[in-house]
Amino acid sequence: MTESDTAMAMKDERRGIAGAAHQVGCSEWTLRRLDYQGIVRPARDPWGRRLYTAEDIALARRHLAERAERNARSAGLARRG
């Protein structure tokens, strides 16, 4: 397998919700909530289970990091005001 074949295989690899939550560093429920809110839209298998790509995982991480930053900033403003 060449390096580009490996990269393609990793790109096409999909994880279930437990593995994705572990990679993101959040709970499975948080990923479900992001799906309900339309922030992350994982594919589904024939049984309806969510399948997360590397892009889905990166998007969830980015969203949660931005949300944590916003919350930290607003908490800092609340203490000053």
N, C-alpha and C positions, 0 to 999 in steps of 0.2 A: 504494500500500500504506500503510495506516495504521500507527501505532506499535504497536497491539495485534496487527495482522497480522504485523508484523515480529517481535515478541516470540514469537508462536505458532510462526512458521517457525523461529526459532532454537531454540525448545524442542523441536520435532520433529526438528531436524537431528541426524543420527547420524554419528559418525566411525568410521573403521576403527581398528585397534589402533595403527598408526603415528602417526596424527594425535592420538589420545587420549593416547598415551604422551608425545608432544611437549608437549601442553597440561598434563599432570600434572607433567611434569618427571622422568619415570622411564623405565625401559626397558620394552620390550614384554613381556619375560619377567616383570617385576614385575606388570604388569597381568594376565597369564595366571595368575600365582600367586594374586593377589587373587580371581580368578574361581574357581580350584580350591578356595580356602579358603571360598568363599561370601560374601566380604566385598562384592564388586561382582558383580552379575549382569547383564552386558550382553545385549542381544537378539542373535539370530543371523540371518544372511541365509540364503537357501535352500541355500547351499553350506557353511554352518557357520561362516562368518567372524563374528567378534565385531563388534557395532555399538554404540558407546558414546554415550549421551545426555549432555547437559550435567550432568544430575543424577548420572550414573555417574562423570563426571570429577570433579565436586565431592566426591563421597563418597570416591573414591580419594585425592584430595589431602588431605582431612581425616584419613583413616585414616593415611596416610604421615606427616603432620605430627605426629599424636598419638604414633605409634610412635617418631619421632625424638625427641620430647620425653621420652617414657618412657626411652629409651635414654640420653639425656643425663643425666637425673636419676639413673638407676642407676649410670652411670659416675662421677658426682660422689660418690655414696654409697660406691662401692667405693674411691675414693681416700681418703676420710676414715677408713674402717674399717680 
